[in-house]
């Protein structure tokens, strides 16, 4: 593998992890959404990544099929006729752990990118002598 290839791979990793953080942020923003007028509440989304020759890429954004959180709240205007309200299937703690994981992966890709860039600079300096 060449150093420019290593930089390309790290760059693709940064792009994928940034996208993953954006999806996680959207999940967190919708964590307390409820069903309104019979429509489902926001369903958690998950990013699936796949490897390519040049690194990683986003393969798909997949909806989480876990059931919604159902709470008995008969006085809630969004309750169904039995008094239950469906809330999103997002667990904020799980999303925060995923966000930390994505941020650490992003940082690791930055370090790898900077190392490759440093090696290229050093090689260019050696070539001048």
C-alpha positions as CSV (number, residue, x, y, z in Angstrom):
1,X,0.0,0.0,0.0
2,X,1.2,3.5,-0.8
3,X,1.1,6.4,1.6
4,X,-1.4,8.2,-0.6
5,X,-3.5,5.0,-0.4
6,X,-3.3,5.1,3.4
7,X,-4.4,8.7,3.3
8,X,-7.3,7.8,1.0
9,X,-8.4,5.0,3.4
10,X,-8.2,7.3,6.4
11,X,-10.2,10.0,4.6
12,X,-12.9,7.5,3.7
13,X,-13.0,6.4,7.3
14,X,-13.4,10.0,8.5
15,X,-16.2,10.6,6.0
16,X,-18.1,7.4,7.1
17,X,-17.7,8.2,10.8
18,X,-18.9,11.8,10.3
19,X,-22.0,10.5,8.5
20,X,-22.5,8.0,11.4
21,X,-22.3,10.8,13.9
22,X,-24.9,12.8,11.9
23,X,-27.3,9.9,12.0
24,X,-26.7,9.4,15.7
25,X,-27.4,13.1,16.3
26,X,-30.7,12.8,14.4
27,X,-31.6,9.7,16.5
28,X,-30.9,11.7,19.7
29,X,-32.9,14.7,18.5
30,X,-35.9,12.4,18.0
31,X,-35.6,10.3,21.1
32,X,-38.8,11.6,22.7
33,X,-41.0,11.6,19.6
34,X,-44.5,10.1,20.0
35,X,-47.1,8.6,17.7
36,X,-49.5,11.3,16.4
37,X,-52.8,10.5,14.7
38,X,-52.0,6.8,14.4
39,X,-48.6,7.4,12.7
40,X,-45.6,5.7,14.1
41,X,-43.1,7.7,16.1
42,X,-39.6,8.2,14.8
43,X,-37.8,4.8,14.3
44,X,-34.1,4.7,15.2
45,X,-31.8,4.5,12.3
46,X,-28.5,2.6,12.1
47,X,-25.6,3.1,9.6
48,X,-24.1,0.0,8.0
49,X,-20.6,0.4,6.7
50,X,-18.8,-1.8,4.2
51,X,-15.2,-2.1,3.1
52,X,-14.0,-1.2,-0.3
53,X,-10.6,-1.1,-2.0
54,X,-10.2,2.5,-1.0
55,X,-11.4,2.2,2.6
56,X,-14.9,2.3,3.9
57,X,-18.2,3.6,2.6
58,X,-21.8,3.8,3.9
59,X,-23.6,0.8,2.6
60,X,-27.1,1.5,4.0
61,X,-29.1,3.3,6.6
62,X,-31.2,0.6,8.2
63,X,-34.3,1.3,10.5
64,X,-34.1,-0.4,13.8
65,X,-37.0,-3.0,14.1
66,X,-37.1,-3.1,17.8
67,X,-40.6,-2.4,19.2
68,X,-41.6,1.1,20.3
69,X,-41.7,2.0,24.0
70,X,-45.4,2.0,25.0
71,X,-46.5,4.0,28.1
72,X,-49.9,4.2,29.7
73,X,-50.8,7.9,29.7
74,X,-54.6,8.2,29.4
75,X,-54.5,12.0,29.8
76,X,-52.0,12.5,27.0
77,X,-53.7,13.9,23.9
78,X,-51.6,11.5,21.7
79,X,-52.9,8.4,23.6
80,X,-54.8,5.7,21.7
81,X,-58.3,4.8,22.7
82,X,-56.8,2.4,25.4
83,X,-54.7,5.2,26.9
84,X,-51.3,4.1,25.6
85,X,-48.8,6.4,23.9
86,X,-46.1,4.9,21.6
87,X,-42.7,6.6,22.0
88,X,-39.6,6.2,19.8
89,X,-37.5,3.1,20.1
90,X,-34.3,5.2,20.8
91,X,-32.3,4.6,24.0
92,X,-30.3,7.8,24.6
93,X,-27.6,6.0,26.6
94,X,-27.0,3.6,23.7
95,X,-26.8,6.5,21.3
96,X,-24.3,8.3,23.4
97,X,-22.1,5.2,23.5
98,X,-22.3,4.9,19.7
99,X,-21.5,8.6,19.4
100,X,-18.3,8.1,21.6
101,X,-17.3,5.1,19.5
102,X,-17.8,7.1,16.2
103,X,-15.8,10.0,17.6
104,X,-12.9,7.8,18.7
105,X,-12.9,6.1,15.3
106,X,-12.9,9.5,13.6
107,X,-9.9,10.6,15.8
108,X,-8.0,7.4,15.0
109,X,-8.5,8.1,11.3
110,X,-7.2,11.6,11.8
111,X,-4.1,10.2,13.5
112,X,-3.5,7.7,10.7
113,X,-4.0,10.4,8.1
114,X,-1.5,12.8,9.8
115,X,1.1,10.0,10.2
116,X,0.9,9.2,6.5
117,X,1.1,12.9,5.7
118,X,4.2,13.3,8.0
119,X,5.9,10.4,6.3
120,X,5.3,11.9,2.9
121,X,6.8,15.2,4.1
122,X,9.8,13.4,5.5
123,X,10.3,11.6,2.2
124,X,10.2,14.8,0.3
125,X,12.7,16.4,2.7
126,X,15.1,13.4,2.2
127,X,14.7,13.8,-1.6
128,X,15.8,17.4,-1.5
129,X,19.2,16.5,0.0
